[in-house]
């Protein structure tokens, strides 16, 4: 699995949370992961089979991408 992008959500319910997009197309799942992390205790992950589904979810977030 390779990390595609990292950032910080800047508005809304998840403002201040870290966001990571990972590519697992060549891995076990064959898709993409979206991770949201506030702390080691409070975090979520989402799996998408297709890149278009991932992009459709990302439009819900205002993100300051790092790097």
N, CA, C and O atoms as a Tripos MOL2 file, in Angstrom:
@<TRIPOS>MOLECULE
protein
  268   267    67     0     0
PROTEIN
NO_CHARGES

@<TRIPOS>ATOM
      1 N           0.8540   -1.1700    0.0000 N.3       1 UNK1
      2 CA          0.0000    0.0000    0.0000 C.3       1 UNK1
      3 C           0.9000    1.2320    0.0000 C.2       1 UNK1
      4 O           1.8860    1.2980    0.7340 O.2       1 UNK1
      5 N           0.5480    2.1920   -0.8230 N.am      2 UNK2
      6 CA          1.3370    3.4230   -0.8740 C.3       2 UNK2
      7 C           0.4450    4.6220   -0.5530 C.2       2 UNK2
      8 O          -0.7260    4.6710   -0.9290 O.2       2 UNK2
      9 N           1.0320    5.5790    0.1470 N.am      3 UNK3
     10 CA          0.3240    6.8070    0.5050 C.3       3 UNK3
     11 C           0.3000    7.7220   -0.7130 C.2       3 UNK3
     12 O           1.3390    7.9950   -1.3150 O.2       3 UNK3
     13 N          -0.8860    8.1920   -1.0700 N.am      4 UNK4
     14 CA         -1.0280    9.1090   -2.1950 C.3       4 UNK4
     15 C          -0.9250   10.5470   -1.7160 C.2       4 UNK4
     16 O          -0.1940   11.3490   -2.2970 O.2       4 UNK4
     17 N          -1.6660   10.8780   -0.6410 N.am      5 UNK5
     18 CA         -1.6800   12.2580   -0.1320 C.3       5 UNK5
     19 C          -1.9610   12.2640    1.3620 C.2       5 UNK5
     20 O          -2.6300   11.3780    1.8940 O.2       5 UNK5
     21 N          -1.4280   13.2950    2.0310 N.am      6 UNK6
     22 CA         -1.7140   13.5710    3.4360 C.3       6 UNK6
     23 C          -2.1630   15.0090    3.5610 C.2       6 UNK6
     24 O          -1.7420   15.8650    2.7820 O.2       6 UNK6
     25 N          -3.0090   15.2810    4.5260 N.am      7 UNK7
     26 CA         -3.4560   16.6490    4.7330 C.3       7 UNK7
     27 C          -4.1950   16.8070    6.0410 C.2       7 UNK7
     28 O          -4.2570   15.8880    6.8580 O.2       7 UNK7
     29 N          -4.7590   17.9980    6.2260 N.am      8 UNK8
     30 CA         -5.5490   18.3410    7.4050 C.3       8 UNK8
     31 C          -6.8930   18.8700    6.9240 C.2       8 UNK8
     32 O          -6.9490   19.7510    6.0670 O.2       8 UNK8
     33 N          -7.9740   18.3290    7.4780 N.am      9 UNK9
     34 CA         -9.3120   18.8250    7.1580 C.3       9 UNK9
     35 C          -9.4490   20.2060    7.7950 C.2       9 UNK9
     36 O          -9.1180   20.3780    8.9680 O.2       9 UNK9
     37 N          -9.9320   21.1900    7.0380 N.am     10 UNK10
     38 CA         -9.9360   22.5780    7.5270 C.3      10 UNK10
     39 C         -11.3040   23.1000    7.9410 C.2      10 UNK10
     40 O         -11.3790   24.1350    8.6030 O.2      10 UNK10
     41 N         -12.3860   22.4240    7.5770 N.am     11 UNK11
     42 CA        -13.7180   22.8960    7.9470 C.3      11 UNK11
     43 C         -14.6200   21.7170    8.2770 C.2      11 UNK11
     44 O         -14.2940   20.5660    7.9850 O.2      11 UNK11
     45 N         -15.7540   22.0220    8.8860 N.am     12 UNK12
     46 CA        -16.7740   21.0110    9.1200 C.3      12 UNK12
     47 C         -16.5420   20.1520   10.3410 C.2      12 UNK12
     48 O         -15.7210   20.4640   11.2020 O.2      12 UNK12
     49 N         -17.2820   19.0670   10.3930 N.am     13 UNK13
     50 CA        -17.2820   18.1550   11.5320 C.3      13 UNK13
     51 C         -15.8960   17.5960   11.8450 C.2      13 UNK13
     52 O         -15.5810   17.3450   13.0080 O.2      13 UNK13
     53 N         -15.0690   17.4010   10.8270 N.am     14 UNK14
     54 CA        -13.7460   16.8080   11.0100 C.3      14 UNK14
     55 C         -12.6170   17.8380   10.9430 C.2      14 UNK14
     56 O         -11.4670   17.4770   10.6960 O.2      14 UNK14
     57 N         -12.9320   19.0990   11.1590 N.am     15 UNK15
     58 CA        -11.9200   20.1590   11.1310 C.3      15 UNK15
     59 C         -10.7880   19.8420   12.1100 C.2      15 UNK15
     60 O         -11.0270   19.5360   13.2780 O.2      15 UNK15
     61 N          -9.5510   19.9220   11.6090 N.am     16 UNK16
     62 CA         -8.3750   19.6440   12.4260 C.3      16 UNK16
     63 C          -7.9190   18.1970   12.3800 C.2      16 UNK16
     64 O          -6.8400   17.8740   12.8790 O.2      16 UNK16
     65 N          -8.7110   17.3320   11.7990 N.am     17 UNK17
     66 CA         -8.3470   15.9190   11.7130 C.3      17 UNK17
     67 C          -7.3430   15.7120   10.5830 C.2      17 UNK17
     68 O          -7.3870   16.4020    9.5650 O.2      17 UNK17
     69 N          -6.4360   14.7520   10.7750 N.am     18 UNK18
     70 CA         -5.5130   14.3490    9.7180 C.3      18 UNK18
     71 C          -6.2760   13.4950    8.7120 C.2      18 UNK18
     72 O          -7.1450   12.7110    9.0930 O.2      18 UNK18
     73 N          -5.9550   13.6430    7.4330 N.am     19 UNK19
     74 CA         -6.5660   12.8270    6.3850 C.3      19 UNK19
     75 C          -5.4520   12.2230    5.5380 C.2      19 UNK19
     76 O          -4.4990   12.9060    5.1610 O.2      19 UNK19
     77 N          -5.5860   10.9460    5.2470 N.am     20 UNK20
     78 CA         -4.6050   10.2340    4.4300 C.3      20 UNK20
     79 C          -5.3380    9.4350    3.3660 C.2      20 UNK20
     80 O          -6.3340    8.7710    3.6530 O.2      20 UNK20
     81 N          -4.8470    9.5010    2.1470 N.am     21 UNK21
     82 CA         -5.3840    8.7090    1.0430 C.3      21 UNK21
     83 C          -4.3040    7.7000    0.6580 C.2      21 UNK21
     84 O          -3.1560    8.0700    0.4080 O.2      21 UNK21
     85 N          -4.6850    6.4190    0.6150 N.am     22 UNK22
     86 CA         -3.7250    5.3610    0.3020 C.3      22 UNK22
     87 C          -4.2270    4.5040   -0.8580 C.2      22 UNK22
     88 O          -5.4230    4.2470   -0.9960 O.2      22 UNK22
     89 N          -3.2830    4.0740   -1.6800 N.am     23 UNK23
     90 CA         -3.5630    3.2330   -2.8400 C.3      23 UNK23
     91 C          -3.2240    1.7900   -2.4790 C.2      23 UNK23
     92 O          -2.0740    1.4830   -2.1630 O.2      23 UNK23
     93 N          -4.2110    0.9110   -2.5250 N.am     24 UNK24
     94 CA         -3.9870   -0.5070   -2.2490 C.3      24 UNK24
     95 C          -4.4000   -1.3660   -3.4480 C.2      24 UNK24
     96 O          -4.7690   -2.5300   -3.2850 O.2      24 UNK24
     97 N          -4.3360   -0.7900   -4.6490 N.am     25 UNK25
     98 CA         -4.7670   -1.5230   -5.8460 C.3      25 UNK25
     99 C          -3.9680   -2.7990   -6.0680 C.2      25 UNK25
    100 O          -4.5020   -3.7800   -6.5850 O.2      25 UNK25
    101 N          -2.6980   -2.7990   -5.6860 N.am     26 UNK26
    102 CA         -1.8740   -3.9930   -5.8620 C.3      26 UNK26
    103 C          -1.8140   -4.8320   -4.5950 C.2      26 UNK26
    104 O          -1.1030   -5.8360   -4.5530 O.2      26 UNK26
    105 N          -2.5500   -4.4370   -3.5590 N.am     27 UNK27
    106 CA         -2.5380   -5.1410   -2.2810 C.3      27 UNK27
    107 C          -3.7090   -6.0910   -2.1230 C.2      27 UNK27
    108 O          -4.2910   -6.5650   -3.0990 O.2      27 UNK27
    109 N          -4.0360   -6.3560   -0.8750 N.am     28 UNK28
    110 CA         -5.0820   -7.3220   -0.5540 C.3      28 UNK28
    111 C          -6.4790   -6.8740   -0.9700 C.2      28 UNK28
    112 O          -7.2980   -7.7010   -1.3720 O.2      28 UNK28
    113 N          -6.7600   -5.5820   -0.8790 N.am     29 UNK29
    114 CA         -8.1330   -5.1200   -1.1300 C.3      29 UNK29
    115 C          -8.3850   -4.7180   -2.5690 C.2      29 UNK29
    116 O          -9.5210   -4.7800   -3.0410 O.2      29 UNK29
    117 N          -7.3460   -4.3070   -3.2690 N.am     30 UNK30
    118 CA         -7.5110   -3.8950   -4.6550 C.3      30 UNK30
    119 C          -8.2160   -2.5810   -4.8310 C.2      30 UNK30
    120 O          -8.8220   -2.3450   -5.8760 O.2      30 UNK30
    121 N          -8.1570   -1.7110   -3.8370 N.am     31 UNK31
    122 CA         -8.8540   -0.4290   -3.9390 C.3      31 UNK31
    123 C          -8.0810    0.7050   -3.3070 C.2      31 UNK31
    124 O          -6.8530    0.7560   -3.3650 O.2      31 UNK31
    125 N          -8.8290    1.6180   -2.6980 N.am     32 UNK32
    126 CA         -8.2570    2.8200   -2.0870 C.3      32 UNK32
    127 C          -8.7900    2.9660   -0.6690 C.2      32 UNK32
    128 O          -9.9310    2.6020   -0.3840 O.2      32 UNK32
    129 N          -7.9580    3.5000    0.2160 N.am     33 UNK33
    130 CA         -8.3730    3.7960    1.5820 C.3      33 UNK33
    131 C          -8.3340    5.2950    1.8250 C.2      33 UNK33
    132 O          -7.4720    6.0060    1.3090 O.2      33 UNK33
    133 N          -9.2830    5.7530    2.6160 N.am     34 UNK34
    134 CA         -9.3110    7.1200    3.1180 C.3      34 UNK34
    135 C          -9.3210    7.0030    4.6330 C.2      34 UNK34
    136 O         -10.2440    6.4300    5.2120 O.2      34 UNK34
    137 N          -8.2930    7.5480    5.2740 N.am     35 UNK35
    138 CA         -8.1760    7.4980    6.7270 C.3      35 UNK35
    139 C          -8.3980    8.8920    7.3020 C.2      35 UNK35
    140 O          -7.8540    9.8710    6.7930 O.2      35 UNK35
    141 N          -9.1930    8.9780    8.3560 N.am     36 UNK36
    142 CA         -9.3840   10.2110    9.1160 C.3      36 UNK36
    143 C          -8.9440    9.9360   10.5410 C.2      36 UNK36
    144 O          -9.3710    8.9530   11.1470 O.2      36 UNK36
    145 N          -8.0790   10.8130   11.0890 N.am     37 UNK37
    146 CA         -7.5400   10.5650   12.4220 C.3      37 UNK37
    147 C          -7.5280   11.8460   13.2400 C.2      37 UNK37
    148 O          -6.9600   12.8590   12.8320 O.2      37 UNK37
    149 N          -8.1650   11.7820   14.4050 N.am     38 UNK38
    150 CA         -8.1180   12.8800   15.3620 C.3      38 UNK38
    151 C          -7.0970   12.5620   16.4460 C.2      38 UNK38
    152 O          -6.3560   13.4400   16.8890 O.2      38 UNK38
    153 N          -7.0630   11.2990   16.8720 N.am     39 UNK39
    154 CA         -6.1380   10.8350   17.9020 C.3      39 UNK39
    155 C          -5.9500    9.3330   17.7100 C.2      39 UNK39
    156 O          -6.5420    8.7380   16.8100 O.2      39 UNK39
    157 N          -5.1270    8.7280   18.5550 N.am     40 UNK40
    158 CA         -4.9370    7.2830   18.4630 C.3      40 UNK40
    159 C          -6.2150    6.5270   18.8070 C.2      40 UNK40
    160 O          -6.3750    5.3670   18.4280 O.2      40 UNK40
    161 N          -7.1180    7.1790   19.5210 N.am     41 UNK41
    162 CA         -8.3670    6.5440   19.9280 C.3      41 UNK41
    163 C          -9.4920    6.8260   18.9390 C.2      41 UNK41
    164 O         -10.3240    5.9580   18.6760 O.2      41 UNK41
    165 N          -9.5180    8.0250   18.3970 N.am     42 UNK42
    166 CA        -10.6190    8.4520   17.5290 C.3      42 UNK42
    167 C         -10.1440    8.5570   16.0820 C.2      42 UNK42
    168 O          -9.4800    9.5220   15.7010 O.2      42 UNK42
    169 N         -10.4950    7.5450   15.2800 N.am     43 UNK43
    170 CA        -10.1200    7.5360   13.8660 C.3      43 UNK43
    171 C         -11.0750    6.6360   13.0880 C.2      43 UNK43
    172 O         -11.7290    5.7590   13.6530 O.2      43 UNK43
    173 N         -11.1380    6.8720   11.7840 N.am     44 UNK44
    174 CA        -12.0280    6.1270   10.9030 C.3      44 UNK44
    175 C         -11.2950    5.7850    9.6170 C.2      44 UNK44
    176 O         -10.3550    6.4750    9.2210 O.2      44 UNK44
    177 N         -11.7320    4.7160    8.9700 N.am     45 UNK45
    178 CA        -11.2140    4.4310    7.6360 C.3      45 UNK45
    179 C         -12.3710    4.0520    6.7240 C.2      45 UNK45
    180 O         -13.3770    3.4870    7.1540 O.2      45 UNK45
    181 N         -12.1950    4.3810    5.4620 N.am     46 UNK46
    182 CA        -13.1790    4.0820    4.4230 C.3      46 UNK46
    183 C         -12.4540    3.3780    3.2870 C.2      46 UNK46
    184 O         -11.3130    3.7180    2.9720 O.2      46 UNK46
    185 N         -13.1030    2.4070    2.6750 N.am     47 UNK47
    186 CA        -12.5220    1.6840    1.5510 C.3      47 UNK47
    187 C         -13.3610    1.9340    0.3110 C.2      47 UNK47
    188 O         -14.5910    1.9430    0.3700 O.2      47 UNK47
    189 N         -12.6850    2.1380   -0.8130 N.am     48 UNK48
    190 CA        -13.3520    2.3750   -2.0940 C.3      48 UNK48
    191 C         -12.7510    1.4440   -3.1380 C.2      48 UNK48
    192 O         -11.5310    1.3390   -3.2600 O.2      48 UNK48
    193 N         -13.6040    0.7820   -3.8770 N.am     49 UNK49
    194 CA        -13.1210   -0.1210   -4.9160 C.3      49 UNK49
    195 C         -12.5600    0.6490   -6.1050 C.2      49 UNK49
    196 O         -11.5760    0.2300   -6.7140 O.2      49 UNK49
    197 N         -13.1920    1.7830   -6.4360 N.am     50 UNK50
    198 CA        -12.8000    2.5500   -7.6140 C.3      50 UNK50
    199 C         -12.3570    3.9600   -7.2320 C.2      50 UNK50
    200 O         -12.8660    4.5430   -6.2750 O.2      50 UNK50
    201 N         -11.4150    4.4950   -7.9830 N.am     51 UNK51
    202 CA        -10.8950    5.8410   -7.7320 C.3      51 UNK51
    203 C         -12.0000    6.8930   -7.8180 C.2      51 UNK51
    204 O         -11.9710    7.8710   -7.0710 O.2      51 UNK51
    205 N         -12.9610    6.7140   -8.7030 N.am     52 UNK52
    206 CA        -14.0660    7.6740   -8.8380 C.3      52 UNK52
    207 C         -14.8850    7.7660   -7.5490 C.2      52 UNK52
    208 O         -15.3480    8.8470   -7.1860 O.2      52 UNK52
    209 N         -15.0650    6.6410   -6.8570 N.am     53 UNK53
    210 CA        -15.7860    6.6430   -5.5800 C.3      53 UNK53
    211 C         -15.0110    7.4300   -4.5280 C.2      53 UNK53
    212 O         -15.6000    8.1710   -3.7410 O.2      53 UNK53
    213 N         -13.6980    7.2670   -4.5170 N.am     54 UNK54
    214 CA        -12.8400    8.0150   -3.6010 C.3      54 UNK54
    215 C         -12.9760    9.5110   -3.8440 C.2      54 UNK54
    216 O         -13.1670   10.2770   -2.9000 O.2      54 UNK54
    217 N         -12.8800    9.9300   -5.0940 N.am     55 UNK55
    218 CA        -12.9920   11.3510   -5.4240 C.3      55 UNK55
    219 C         -14.3650   11.9020   -5.0570 C.2      55 UNK55
    220 O         -14.4750   13.0480   -4.6210 O.2      55 UNK55
    221 N         -15.4080   11.1020   -5.2290 N.am     56 UNK56
    222 CA        -16.7560   11.5390   -4.8550 C.3      56 UNK56
    223 C         -16.8480   11.8000   -3.3540 C.2      56 UNK56
    224 O         -17.5480   12.7210   -2.9330 O.2      56 UNK56
    225 N         -16.1580   11.0080   -2.5450 N.am     57 UNK57
    226 CA        -16.1470   11.2250   -1.0920 C.3      57 UNK57
    227 C         -15.3060   12.4420   -0.7210 C.2      57 UNK57
    228 O         -15.6750   13.1980    0.1770 O.2      57 UNK57
    229 N         -14.1840   12.6360   -1.3990 N.am     58 UNK58
    230 CA        -13.2840   13.7420   -1.0660 C.3      58 UNK58
    231 C         -13.9140   15.1130   -1.2830 C.2      58 UNK58
    232 O         -13.4910   16.0800   -0.6500 O.2      58 UNK58
    233 N         -14.9060   15.2250   -2.1550 N.am     59 UNK59
    234 CA        -15.5380   16.5310   -2.3760 C.3      59 UNK59
    235 C         -16.2800   17.0100   -1.1330 C.2      59 UNK59
    236 O         -16.6130   18.1910   -1.0340 O.2      59 UNK59
    237 N         -16.5430   16.1130   -0.1840 N.am     60 UNK60
    238 CA        -17.2140   16.4870    1.0630 C.3      60 UNK60
    239 C         -16.2720   17.1520    2.0590 C.2      60 UNK60
    240 O         -16.7270   17.6520    3.0870 O.2      60 UNK60
    241 N         -14.9770   17.1700    1.7810 N.am     61 UNK61
    242 CA        -13.9780   17.6920    2.7150 C.3      61 UNK61
    243 C         -13.2240   18.8730    2.1150 C.2      61 UNK61
    244 O         -12.8350   18.8500    0.9470 O.2      61 UNK61
    245 N         -13.0240   19.9050    2.9330 N.am     62 UNK62
    246 CA        -12.0820   20.9790    2.6010 C.3      62 UNK62
    247 C         -10.7650   20.5530    3.2370 C.2      62 UNK62
    248 O         -10.6960   20.3730    4.4530 O.2      62 UNK62
    249 N          -9.7140   20.3880    2.4260 N.am     63 UNK63
    250 CA         -8.4550   19.8440    2.9270 C.3      63 UNK63
    251 C          -7.2980   20.7440    2.5460 C.2      63 UNK63
    252 O          -7.2190   21.2350    1.4200 O.2      63 UNK63
    253 N          -6.3970   20.9570    3.5020 N.am     64 UNK64
    254 CA         -5.1080   21.5870    3.2150 C.3      64 UNK64
    255 C          -4.1170   20.4410    3.0350 C.2      64 UNK64
    256 O          -3.6700   19.8370    4.0100 O.2      64 UNK64
    257 N          -3.7790   20.1470    1.7830 N.am     65 UNK65
    258 CA         -2.8960   19.0290    1.4830 C.3      65 UNK65
    259 C          -1.4570   19.3890    1.8210 C.2      65 UNK65
    260 O          -1.0250   20.5200    1.5960 O.2      65 UNK65
    261 N          -0.7250   18.4400    2.3540 N.am     66 UNK66
    262 CA          0.6680   18.6260    2.7600 C.3      66 UNK66
    263 C           1.5520   17.9670    1.7070 C.2      66 UNK66
    264 O           1.3720   16.7980    1.3670 O.2      66 UNK66
    265 N           2.4970   18.7310    1.2040 N.am     67 UNK67
    266 CA          3.4500   18.1870    0.2420 C.3      67 UNK67
    267 C           3.0130   18.0960   -1.1560 C.2      67 UNK67
    268 O           3.7720   17.6450   -2.0130 O.2      67 UNK67
@<TRIPOS>BOND
     1     1     2 1
     2     2     3 1
     3     3     4 2
     4     3     5 am
     5     5     6 1
     6     6     7 1
     7     7     8 2
     8     7     9 am
     9     9    10 1
    10    10    11 1
    11    11    12 2
    12    11    13 am
    13    13    14 1
    14    14    15 1
    15    15    16 2
    16    15    17 am
    17    17    18 1
    18    18    19 1
    19    19    20 2
    20    19    21 am
    21    21    22 1
    22    22    23 1
    23    23    24 2
    24    23    25 am
    25    25    26 1
    26    26    27 1
    27    27    28 2
    28    27    29 am
    29    29    30 1
    30    30    31 1
    31    31    32 2
    32    31    33 am
    33    33    34 1
    34    34    35 1
    35    35    36 2
    36    35    37 am
    37    37    38 1
    38    38    39 1
    39    39    40 2
    40    39    41 am
    41    41    42 1
    42    42    43 1
    43    43    44 2
    44    43    45 am
    45    45    46 1
    46    46    47 1
    47    47    48 2
    48    47    49 am
    49    49    50 1
    50    50    51 1
    51    51    52 2
    52    51    53 am
    53    53    54 1
    54    54    55 1
    55    55    56 2
    56    55    57 am
    57    57    58 1
    58    58    59 1
    59    59    60 2
    60    59    61 am
    61    61    62 1
    62    62    63 1
    63    63    64 2
    64    63    65 am
    65    65    66 1
    66    66    67 1
    67    67    68 2
    68    67    69 am
    69    69    70 1
    70    70    71 1
    71    71    72 2
    72    71    73 am
    73    73    74 1
    74    74    75 1
    75    75    76 2
    76    75    77 am
    77    77    78 1
    78    78    79 1
    79    79    80 2
    80    79    81 am
    81    81    82 1
    82    82    83 1
    83    83    84 2
    84    83    85 am
    85    85    86 1
    86    86    87 1
    87    87    88 2
    88    87    89 am
    89    89    90 1
    90    90    91 1
    91    91    92 2
    92    91    93 am
    93    93    94 1
    94    94    95 1
    95    95    96 2
    96    95    97 am
    97    97    98 1
    98    98    99 1
    99    99   100 2
   100    99   101 am
   101   101   102 1
   102   102   103 1
   103   103   104 2
   104   103   105 am
   105   105   106 1
   106   106   107 1
   107   107   108 2
   108   107   109 am
   109   109   110 1
   110   110   111 1
   111   111   112 2
   112   111   113 am
   113   113   114 1
   114   114   115 1
   115   115   116 2
   116   115   117 am
   117   117   118 1
   118   118   119 1
   119   119   120 2
   120   119   121 am
   121   121   122 1
   122   122   123 1
   123   123   124 2
   124   123   125 am
   125   125   126 1
   126   126   127 1
   127   127   128 2
   128   127   129 am
   129   129   130 1
   130   130   131 1
   131   131   132 2
   132   131   133 am
   133   133   134 1
   134   134   135 1
   135   135   136 2
   136   135   137 am
   137   137   138 1
   138   138   139 1
   139   139   140 2
   140   139   141 am
   141   141   142 1
   142   142   143 1
   143   143   144 2
   144   143   145 am
   145   145   146 1
   146   146   147 1
   147   147   148 2
   148   147   149 am
   149   149   150 1
   150   150   151 1
   151   151   152 2
   152   151   153 am
   153   153   154 1
   154   154   155 1
   155   155   156 2
   156   155   157 am
   157   157   158 1
   158   158   159 1
   159   159   160 2
   160   159   161 am
   161   161   162 1
   162   162   163 1
   163   163   164 2
   164   163   165 am
   165   165   166 1
   166   166   167 1
   167   167   168 2
   168   167   169 am
   169   169   170 1
   170   170   171 1
   171   171   172 2
   172   171   173 am
   173   173   174 1
   174   174   175 1
   175   175   176 2
   176   175   177 am
   177   177   178 1
   178   178   179 1
   179   179   180 2
   180   179   181 am
   181   181   182 1
   182   182   183 1
   183   183   184 2
   184   183   185 am
   185   185   186 1
   186   186   187 1
   187   187   188 2
   188   187   189 am
   189   189   190 1
   190   190   191 1
   191   191   192 2
   192   191   193 am
   193   193   194 1
   194   194   195 1
   195   195   196 2
   196   195   197 am
   197   197   198 1
   198   198   199 1
   199   199   200 2
   200   199   201 am
   201   201   202 1
   202   202   203 1
   203   203   204 2
   204   203   205 am
   205   205   206 1
   206   206   207 1
   207   207   208 2
   208   207   209 am
   209   209   210 1
   210   210   211 1
   211   211   212 2
   212   211   213 am
   213   213   214 1
   214   214   215 1
   215   215   216 2
   216   215   217 am
   217   217   218 1
   218   218   219 1
   219   219   220 2
   220   219   221 am
   221   221   222 1
   222   222   223 1
   223   223   224 2
   224   223   225 am
   225   225   226 1
   226   226   227 1
   227   227   228 2
   228   227   229 am
   229   229   230 1
   230   230   231 1
   231   231   232 2
   232   231   233 am
   233   233   234 1
   234   234   235 1
   235   235   236 2
   236   235   237 am
   237   237   238 1
   238   238   239 1
   239   239   240 2
   240   239   241 am
   241   241   242 1
   242   242   243 1
   243   243   244 2
   244   243   245 am
   245   245   246 1
   246   246   247 1
   247   247   248 2
   248   247   249 am
   249   249   250 1
   250   250   251 1
   251   251   252 2
   252   251   253 am
   253   253   254 1
   254   254   255 1
   255   255   256 2
   256   255   257 am
   257   257   258 1
   258   258   259 1
   259   259   260 2
   260   259   261 am
   261   261   262 1
   262   262   263 1
   263   263   264 2
   264   263   265 am
   265   265   266 1
   266   266   267 1
   267   267   268 2
@<TRIPOS>SUBSTRUCTURE
     1 UNK1         2 RESIDUE 1 A UNK
     2 UNK2         6 RESIDUE 1 A UNK
     3 UNK3        10 RESIDUE 1 A UNK
     4 UNK4        14 RESIDUE 1 A UNK
     5 UNK5        18 RESIDUE 1 A UNK
     6 UNK6        22 RESIDUE 1 A UNK
     7 UNK7        26 RESIDUE 1 A UNK
     8 UNK8        30 RESIDUE 1 A UNK
     9 UNK9        34 RESIDUE 1 A UNK
    10 UNK10       38 RESIDUE 1 A UNK
    11 UNK11       42 RESIDUE 1 A UNK
    12 UNK12       46 RESIDUE 1 A UNK
    13 UNK13       50 RESIDUE 1 A UNK
    14 UNK14       54 RESIDUE 1 A UNK
    15 UNK15       58 RESIDUE 1 A UNK
    16 UNK16       62 RESIDUE 1 A UNK
    17 UNK17       66 RESIDUE 1 A UNK
    18 UNK18       70 RESIDUE 1 A UNK
    19 UNK19       74 RESIDUE 1 A UNK
    20 UNK20       78 RESIDUE 1 A UNK
    21 UNK21       82 RESIDUE 1 A UNK
    22 UNK22       86 RESIDUE 1 A UNK
    23 UNK23       90 RESIDUE 1 A UNK
    24 UNK24       94 RESIDUE 1 A UNK
    25 UNK25       98 RESIDUE 1 A UNK
    26 UNK26      102 RESIDUE 1 A UNK
    27 UNK27      106 RESIDUE 1 A UNK
    28 UNK28      110 RESIDUE 1 A UNK
    29 UNK29      114 RESIDUE 1 A UNK
    30 UNK30      118 RESIDUE 1 A UNK
    31 UNK31      122 RESIDUE 1 A UNK
    32 UNK32      126 RESIDUE 1 A UNK
    33 UNK33      130 RESIDUE 1 A UNK
    34 UNK34      134 RESIDUE 1 A UNK
    35 UNK35      138 RESIDUE 1 A UNK
    36 UNK36      142 RESIDUE 1 A UNK
    37 UNK37      146 RESIDUE 1 A UNK
    38 UNK38      150 RESIDUE 1 A UNK
    39 UNK39      154 RESIDUE 1 A UNK
    40 UNK40      158 RESIDUE 1 A UNK
    41 UNK41      162 RESIDUE 1 A UNK
    42 UNK42      166 RESIDUE 1 A UNK
    43 UNK43      170 RESIDUE 1 A UNK
    44 UNK44      174 RESIDUE 1 A UNK
    45 UNK45      178 RESIDUE 1 A UNK
    46 UNK46      182 RESIDUE 1 A UNK
    47 UNK47      186 RESIDUE 1 A UNK
    48 UNK48      190 RESIDUE 1 A UNK
    49 UNK49      194 RESIDUE 1 A UNK
    50 UNK50      198 RESIDUE 1 A UNK
    51 UNK51      202 RESIDUE 1 A UNK
    52 UNK52      206 RESIDUE 1 A UNK
    53 UNK53      210 RESIDUE 1 A UNK
    54 UNK54      214 RESIDUE 1 A UNK
    55 UNK55      218 RESIDUE 1 A UNK
    56 UNK56      222 RESIDUE 1 A UNK
    57 UNK57      226 RESIDUE 1 A UNK
    58 UNK58      230 RESIDUE 1 A UNK
    59 UNK59      234 RESIDUE 1 A UNK
    60 UNK60      238 RESIDUE 1 A UNK
    61 UNK61      242 RESIDUE 1 A UNK
    62 UNK62      246 RESIDUE 1 A UNK
    63 UNK63      250 RESIDUE 1 A UNK
    64 UNK64      254 RESIDUE 1 A UNK
    65 UNK65      258 RESIDUE 1 A UNK
    66 UNK66      262 RESIDUE 1 A UNK
    67 UNK67      266 RESIDUE 1 A UNK
